[in-house]
Amino acid sequence: MRIVAKVGTSSTTADDWTINRPAVARLCDEVATLRRVGHEVLVVSSGAVAAGVGALGLPARPSDVTTLQALAAAGQGRLMEVYNAELGRHGLVGAQVLLVPHDFIDRRQYLHARRTLNRLLELGCVPVVNENDTIANDEIRYGDNDRLAALLAHNVGADVLVLLTDIDGLYTADPRTDPSARIIAHVAADDPLLAVNAGARGTTRGSGGMASKLAAARIASWSGVRTVIARAQRHGVLNDAVDGVEGVGTAFAPHDRSLSARKLWIAFAAQSAGVVVVDEGARRAMVERNTSLLPAGVLGVEGHFDEGDTVEVRDLDGAVFARGMVQVDAAALQQMRGRRTTELPEDAAREVIHRDDLVLLPG
């Protein structure tokens, strides 16, 4: 089997902003156990920014993007140094892979990344993947490694995605504040994976949280990948998650619908820059006939988006039923809305959202 294991900043670094070497060692021990029985493992590891904070002796994690990018550069090498040493105890070779969203949006980059990752696995390496925070544009970055891990699982055709965190799985409420909270052991493929009220904030050292893990589980489910959210500190957590042991955490069943990496990005990973409100005829054409969205069906435009941005598509009842990448900016669309193709200037875009860049959302 091919497994993607994602571990967050709270599990790879300590409260004093140093790398939590015992935690990394424990993870590498579990990776080695899986490798000994013939599985392939890719690790998605956060912690570079936090490690940079510790390396430079800063009192807290800054908030400005430029400094965070600089800290990632200072911390990434130190993080990999620990992974290489701990994997090396088992005779394994770690291989650093830094990715940006463009590697999944652009088809050529997507295939290039897949070829490289597959070759690393063929060579017996353990890819240790992180977002390339040092150069990623803040407007299009993943923002957390949960989504990156889900898109990576799609890219490499993983069988299982394991999202390791600091609690036992998905609860009916926040167990840290609600004593009646109960863990949810299984989530079916047709359940609304984001319906449970989950906190969006992660730790002070990281950028994730349960909300981002639920979003990642949804991406993975729509990729046909079984996903498990579990506690990183649990003994044998990776092996138990791979084997489907009852009680290891929350397991998300794979969906029978599979989207391309580009559409996964549009549907679940990209930030929405605005809203396009459409009439009933346009909604029906997109849902029932899989058509592109034309200017004639647009009733309203909200937000200030540019060509190539991702927007939500909303019907007259206020329900968001689709997301798509627009071929025209908001100002131009305001002028074009409601007009038939024959009424548009020759140089105007004929489609607001092409069907290849349009994703219908479940429900």
C-alpha positions as semicolon CSV with decimal commas, in nm:
position;residue;x (nm);y (nm);z (nm)
1;M;0,000;0,000;0,000
2;R;0,097;0,362;-0,047
3;I;0,047;0,585;0,256
4;V;0,067;0,960;0,303
5;A;0,117;1,060;0,667
6;K;0,082;1,426;0,762
7;V;0,216;1,555;1,094
8;G;0,159;1,908;1,219
9;T;0,370;2,172;1,384
10;S;0,229;2,092;1,729
11;S;0,369;1,740;1,694
12;T;0,708;1,823;1,542
13;T;0,805;2,119;1,761
14;A;0,798;2,194;2,134
15;D;0,656;2,488;2,326
16;D;1,000;2,655;2,329
17;W;1,007;2,655;1,945
18;T;1,268;2,381;1,921
19;I;1,223;2,068;1,711
20;N;1,064;1,792;1,916
21;R;1,318;1,526;1,831
22;P;1,157;1,242;2,032
23;A;0,828;1,301;1,844
24;V;1,001;1,298;1,506
25;A;1,194;0,985;1,610
26;R;0,869;0,812;1,708
27;L;0,713;0,897;1,372
28;C;1,020;0,770;1,185
29;D;1,006;0,447;1,388
30;E;0,649;0,395;1,267
31;V;0,743;0,477;0,908
32;A;1,020;0,216;0,930
33;T;0,772;-0,043;1,063
34;L;0,547;0,014;0,762
35;R;0,841;-0,003;0,524
36;R;0,954;-0,338;0,668
37;V;0,621;-0,497;0,572
38;G;0,639;-0,363;0,217
39;H;0,440;-0,036;0,231
40;E;0,549;0,290;0,068
41;V;0,529;0,600;0,286
42;L;0,538;0,972;0,215
43;V;0,555;1,213;0,509
44;V;0,409;1,562;0,493
45;S;0,569;1,754;0,777
46;S;0,501;2,100;0,911
47;G;0,732;2,275;1,154
48;A;0,978;2,476;0,943
49;V;0,850;2,817;1,053
50;A;0,841;2,719;1,420
51;A;1,190;2,574;1,394
52;G;1,304;2,903;1,239
53;V;1,155;3,095;1,531
54;G;1,358;2,881;1,769
55;A;1,675;2,898;1,563
56;L;1,668;3,279;1,556
57;G;1,569;3,310;1,921
58;L;1,249;3,506;1,861
59;P;1,004;3,526;2,154
60;A;0,696;3,440;1,946
61;R;0,578;3,354;1,596
62;P;0,550;3,675;1,388
63;S;0,243;3,746;1,176
64;D;0,381;3,925;0,871
65;V;0,425;3,708;0,561
66;T;0,777;3,820;0,471
67;T;0,918;3,729;0,811
68;L;0,733;3,396;0,813
69;Q;0,883;3,313;0,474
70;A;1,230;3,399;0,602
71;L;1,178;3,185;0,911
72;A;1,071;2,892;0,694
73;A;1,403;2,917;0,512
74;A;1,591;2,915;0,843
75;G;1,393;2,625;0,988
76;Q;1,342;2,388;0,693
77;G;1,702;2,267;0,682
78;R;1,706;2,208;1,056
79;L;1,383;2,010;1,033
80;M;1,521;1,791;0,753
81;E;1,842;1,739;0,948
82;V;1,642;1,571;1,224
83;Y;1,434;1,364;0,978
84;N;1,746;1,244;0,798
85;A;1,912;1,141;1,123
86;E;1,606;0,958;1,260
87;L;1,526;0,782;0,932
88;G;1,894;0,696;0,899
89;R;1,876;0,493;1,222
90;H;1,660;0,250;1,022
91;G;1,873;0,259;0,709
92;L;1,621;0,483;0,532
93;V;1,697;0,788;0,322
94;G;1,480;1,098;0,357
95;A;1,424;1,315;0,050
96;Q;1,312;1,675;0,088
97;V;1,031;1,781;-0,149
98;L;0,898;2,139;-0,139
99;L;0,577;2,209;-0,330
100;V;0,360;2,510;-0,415
101;P;-0,004;2,522;-0,533
102;H;0,106;2,575;-0,894
103;D;0,247;2,220;-0,888
104;F;-0,110;2,091;-0,866
105;I;-0,295;2,348;-1,075
106;D;-0,068;2,330;-1,379
107;R;-0,097;1,992;-1,554
108;R;0,268;1,978;-1,657
109;Q;0,390;2,060;-1,309
110;Y;0,146;1,807;-1,164
111;L;0,283;1,528;-1,383
112;H;0,641;1,634;-1,322
113;A;0,588;1,623;-0,945
114;R;0,426;1,281;-0,974
115;R;0,713;1,140;-1,180
116;T;0,968;1,269;-0,929
117;L;0,779;1,137;-0,627
118;N;0,727;0,796;-0,789
119;R;1,096;0,774;-0,872
120;L;1,190;0,860;-0,514
121;L;0,967;0,579;-0,392
122;E;1,117;0,339;-0,647
123;L;1,462;0,428;-0,515
124;G;1,351;0,341;-0,163
125;C;1,347;0,698;-0,030
126;V;1,099;0,843;0,217
127;P;0,982;1,175;0,066
128;V;0,945;1,439;0,335
129;V;0,714;1,700;0,186
130;N;0,637;2,055;0,294
131;E;0,492;2,363;0,133
132;N;0,762;2,587;-0,007
133;D;0,670;2,867;0,234
134;T;0,980;3,067;0,145
135;I;0,859;3,148;-0,207
136;A;0,483;3,072;-0,200
137;N;0,261;3,367;-0,287
138;D;0,040;3,430;0,015
139;E;-0,266;3,471;-0,208
140;I;-0,242;3,120;-0,355
141;R;-0,059;2,923;-0,086
142;Y;-0,219;2,624;0,084
143;G;-0,204;2,792;0,424
144;D;-0,173;2,458;0,599
145;N;-0,028;2,121;0,513
146;D;-0,354;1,929;0,559
147;R;-0,479;2,035;0,216
148;L;-0,135;1,982;0,068
149;A;-0,133;1,626;0,205
150;A;-0,474;1,554;0,052
151;L;-0,370;1,685;-0,289
152;L;-0,046;1,489;-0,263
153;A;-0,242;1,172;-0,186
154;H;-0,436;1,230;-0,508
155;N;-0,118;1,295;-0,705
156;V;0,060;0,974;-0,602
157;G;-0,249;0,752;-0,597
158;A;-0,227;0,684;-0,224
159;D;-0,441;0,418;-0,061
160;V;-0,456;0,586;0,280
161;L;-0,408;0,939;0,411
162;V;-0,335;0,971;0,784
163;L;-0,369;1,317;0,938
164;L;-0,190;1,315;1,272
165;T;-0,300;1,571;1,528
166;D;-0,306;1,638;1,902
167;I;-0,652;1,491;1,969
168;D;-0,798;1,145;1,908
169;G;-1,006;1,236;1,602
170;L;-1,321;1,423;1,506
171;Y;-1,559;1,491;1,794
172;T;-1,920;1,603;1,806
173;A;-1,788;1,919;1,978
174;D;-1,457;2,052;2,106
175;P;-1,356;1,803;2,380
176;R;-1,135;2,066;2,543
177;T;-1,437;2,281;2,628
178;D;-1,736;2,043;2,613
179;P;-1,725;1,737;2,845
180;S;-2,018;1,578;2,658
181;A;-1,820;1,565;2,331
182;R;-1,799;1,218;2,176
183;I;-1,561;1,094;1,910
184;I;-1,700;1,007;1,567
185;A;-1,547;0,677;1,457
186;H;-1,668;0,664;1,096
187;V;-1,785;0,917;0,837
188;A;-1,953;0,775;0,527
189;A;-1,867;0,898;0,180
190;D;-2,210;1,058;0,133
191;D;-2,207;1,244;0,467
192;P;-2,140;1,621;0,466
193;L;-1,784;1,605;0,596
194;L;-1,785;1,962;0,717
195;A;-2,121;1,954;0,891
196;V;-1,976;1,905;1,238
197;N;-1,891;2,227;1,422
198;A;-1,512;2,213;1,427
199;G;-1,276;2,479;1,552
200;A;-1,078;2,651;1,282
201;R;-0,777;2,750;1,492
202;G;-0,474;2,535;1,542
203;T;-0,201;2,584;1,800
204;T;-0,003;2,904;1,845
205;R;0,287;2,734;1,664
206;G;0,088;2,603;1,366
207;S;-0,167;2,719;1,111
208;G;-0,409;2,427;1,093
209;G;-0,692;2,300;1,311
210;M;-0,977;2,052;1,284
211;A;-1,156;2,257;1,016
212;S;-0,857;2,225;0,781
213;K;-0,839;1,851;0,850
214;L;-1,205;1,810;0,761
215;A;-1,145;2,002;0,439
216;A;-0,850;1,774;0,365
217;A;-1,058;1,464;0,439
218;R;-1,316;1,589;0,191
219;I;-1,051;1,641;-0,077
220;A;-0,911;1,293;-0,014
221;S;-1,255;1,133;-0,012
222;W;-1,330;1,285;-0,352
223;S;-0,996;1,144;-0,467
224;G;-1,100;0,791;-0,368
225;V;-0,855;0,789;-0,075
226;R;-0,948;0,656;0,269
227;T;-0,856;0,908;0,536
228;V;-0,793;0,874;0,910
229;I;-0,761;1,158;1,161
230;A;-0,582;1,031;1,472
231;R;-0,363;1,132;1,765
232;A;0,005;1,155;1,676
233;Q;0,112;1,036;2,022
234;R;-0,084;0,710;2,005
235;H;0,149;0,408;1,999
236;G;0,142;0,235;1,660
237;V;-0,094;0,496;1,515
238;L;0,024;0,466;1,154
239;N;0,012;0,088;1,146
240;D;-0,332;0,085;1,312
241;A;-0,465;0,347;1,071
242;V;-0,340;0,153;0,770
243;D;-0,486;-0,173;0,905
244;G;-0,821;-0,010;0,984
245;V;-0,805;-0,092;1,354
246;E;-1,124;0,009;1,534
247;G;-1,080;0,307;1,764
248;V;-0,763;0,444;1,606
249;G;-0,938;0,775;1,527
250;T;-1,197;0,900;1,280
251;A;-1,205;0,717;0,947
252;F;-1,349;0,881;0,634
253;A;-1,467;0,649;0,360
254;P;-1,358;0,724;0,002
255;H;-1,613;0,869;-0,240
256;D;-1,694;0,692;-0,565
257;R;-1,663;1,025;-0,748
258;S;-1,312;1,128;-0,847
259;L;-1,206;1,477;-0,951
260;S;-0,893;1,591;-1,132
261;A;-0,626;1,766;-0,924
262;R;-0,719;2,098;-1,086
263;K;-1,086;2,060;-0,994
264;L;-0,998;1,944;-0,643
265;W;-0,802;2,264;-0,603
266;I;-1,091;2,476;-0,730
267;A;-1,351;2,296;-0,519
268;F;-1,178;2,266;-0,185
269;A;-0,834;2,424;-0,164
270;A;-0,846;2,764;-0,333
271;Q;-0,967;3,073;-0,149
272;S;-1,286;3,220;-0,291
273;A;-1,234;3,574;-0,421
274;G;-1,600;3,656;-0,478
275;V;-1,948;3,539;-0,568
276;V;-2,138;3,515;-0,896
277;V;-2,518;3,499;-0,862
278;V;-2,695;3,319;-1,146
279;D;-3,055;3,274;-1,259
280;E;-3,245;2,947;-1,249
281;G;-3,186;2,872;-1,615
282;A;-2,810;2,897;-1,577
283;R;-2,814;2,687;-1,260
284;R;-3,016;2,416;-1,430
285;A;-2,791;2,416;-1,738
286;M;-2,477;2,375;-1,527
287;V;-2,622;2,108;-1,299
288;E;-2,821;1,905;-1,551
289;R;-2,624;1,953;-1,875
290;N;-2,272;2,023;-1,745
291;T;-2,247;2,348;-1,940
292;S;-2,018;2,645;-1,896
293;L;-2,149;2,958;-1,726
294;L;-2,230;3,229;-1,983
295;P;-2,275;3,603;-1,915
296;A;-2,645;3,582;-1,999
297;G;-2,715;3,377;-1,689
298;V;-2,538;3,610;-1,445
299;L;-2,760;3,828;-1,225
300;G;-2,513;3,967;-0,976
301;V;-2,143;4,002;-0,895
302;E;-1,995;4,029;-0,544
303;G;-1,632;4,093;-0,455
304;H;-1,331;4,222;-0,645
305;F;-1,187;3,927;-0,830
306;D;-0,949;3,904;-1,124
307;E;-0,933;3,675;-1,423
308;G;-0,815;3,333;-1,304
309;D;-0,950;3,372;-0,949
310;T;-1,180;3,114;-0,792
311;V;-1,535;3,227;-0,711
312;E;-1,846;3,073;-0,561
313;V;-2,156;3,036;-0,778
314;R;-2,481;3,106;-0,595
315;D;-2,844;3,055;-0,700
316;L;-3,144;3,280;-0,635
317;D;-3,213;3,107;-0,302
318;G;-2,868;3,200;-0,175
319;A;-2,727;2,845;-0,197
320;V;-2,369;2,800;-0,318
321;F;-2,390;2,506;-0,560
322;A;-2,064;2,540;-0,754
323;R;-1,717;2,689;-0,758
324;G;-1,518;2,789;-1,059
325;M;-1,219;2,973;-1,201
326;V;-1,338;3,284;-1,385
327;Q;-1,223;3,398;-1,728
328;V;-1,316;3,762;-1,666
329;D;-1,263;4,006;-1,378
330;A;-1,542;4,143;-1,160
331;A;-1,557;4,487;-1,318
332;A;-1,590;4,348;-1,670
333;L;-1,846;4,093;-1,559
334;Q;-2,061;4,369;-1,411
335;Q;-2,079;4,518;-1,760
336;M;-2,140;4,182;-1,931
337;R;-2,394;4,025;-1,697
338;G;-2,731;3,938;-1,847
339;R;-2,612;3,992;-2,203
340;R;-2,624;3,727;-2,472
341;T;-2,306;3,623;-2,650
342;T;-2,413;3,801;-2,969
343;E;-2,446;4,126;-2,771
344;L;-2,089;4,120;-2,639
345;P;-1,790;4,305;-2,791
346;E;-1,571;4,089;-3,011
347;D;-1,281;4,092;-2,765
348;A;-1,496;3,997;-2,463
349;A;-1,477;3,653;-2,303
350;R;-1,757;3,426;-2,425
351;E;-1,770;3,226;-2,103
352;V;-1,759;3,344;-1,744
353;I;-1,650;3,000;-1,621
354;H;-1,558;2,722;-1,862
355;R;-1,702;2,385;-1,767
356;D;-1,349;2,244;-1,736
357;D;-1,289;2,497;-1,456
358;L;-1,629;2,445;-1,291
359;V;-1,702;2,211;-1,000
360;L;-2,052;2,126;-0,879
361;L;-2,057;2,091;-0,502
362;P;-2,231;1,803;-0,322
363;G;-2,581;1,864;-0,193
